[in-house]
Amino acid sequence: MKRLAVLFAIVALAECIAKFPLQRGKKLKHILKEKNLLETVLRNKHYDIASKYHPIVLNAAQVANEPLLNFLDTEYYGTIYVGTPPQKFTVVFDTGSANLWIPSVYCSSPACQNHQRFNPSLSSTYRSTQQSVSIRYGTGSMEGVFAYDTVMLDAEEKERFVSLSGKTGSVVTFGGIDESYYSGSINWIPVTQQGYWQISLDSILVNGQEIACSGGCQAIVDTGTSLLAGPPSGIGTIQNAIGATPGQYGQYDINCSNLPNMPDVVFVINGIQYPLTPSAYTNQDNPGECTSGFQNMSGDLWILGDVFIREYFSVFDRGNNRVGLAKAV
């Protein structure tokens, strides 16, 4: 599937705090299941989450590989406005992606035609760089150009640094921190490698015993990944510890009635313990159907996705190259 899109550099035009609600949409996994298509997609569209974090640049046109599906669980969206006058789009606020890209009117594929498309000719502030980009996904590809334009949130020009809350009534806040969304103090963790929001993870514990990340490892705090992913050996040990059993197409099943007896999985970061309860790391898709929120991926990195962020208010402080974590309320 071929796509043509326009990528934008976000222009910050105001220094102020702005809070915007996130919409929790219906999971693609549920939609496919209702249409009896889920089994076919999972069987034919295998992918590795890790490819998002290890792109391969193939030529000067900036070709890279990145997975298209996020285990069919992507569900948090927000609204932005691009151009002058503003054109409205629903997007994922993804801290694991470097660019903002949206479909354009030059894309004729069914995927683009089913979504709002940006028309640069209608924007008086649009400026193309003439620099092309091409990305191959697990189930298709995208081609486009980098460009500059005005990006607004809630039809107002506001953009600084980001904090995310993960509970009911989830929001993304630009320009400051809303203390009503967390309890206690924010613990700050330095970014260890600029490129992603990558931090050091001390260890992973179950019942007080270290079961993964022995001696320390690296993790990325990523709002664009729904699950909590890691190396097969570490994830496998966690699945065994919580009593999850292999299901179809890489999923791990959990006995829903066993949740009260399952252990917390504790992530130790910068000397602070961040426990995930069974209800936090278990996906309860339908009554009596539970799956694990932990997922294998290749490589050595751990990805702290929505399974983690829903429990811990997360601050992405670009000015000081650090991530802040506090208990969400």
ABEGO torsion letter per residue (X at the ends): XBBBBBBBBBBBABBBBBBBBBBBBBBAAAAAAAAGAAAAAAAABBBBAAAAABBBBABAAGBBBBBABBGGABABBBBBBBEOBBBBBBBBBBAABABBBBBBAABABAAAAABBBBBAAABAABBBAGBBBBBBBAAEBBBBBBBBBBBBBGGBBBBBBBBBBABBGBBBBBGEBBAAABBEBBBBBBBABBGBBBBBBABBBBGGBBABGBGEBBBBBBAABABBBBBAAAAAAAAAAAGBBBBBGGBBBBBAAAAAABBBBBBBBGGBBBBBBAAAABBBABBGBBBBABBBBBEABBBBBAAAAAABBBBBBAAAGBBBBBBBX
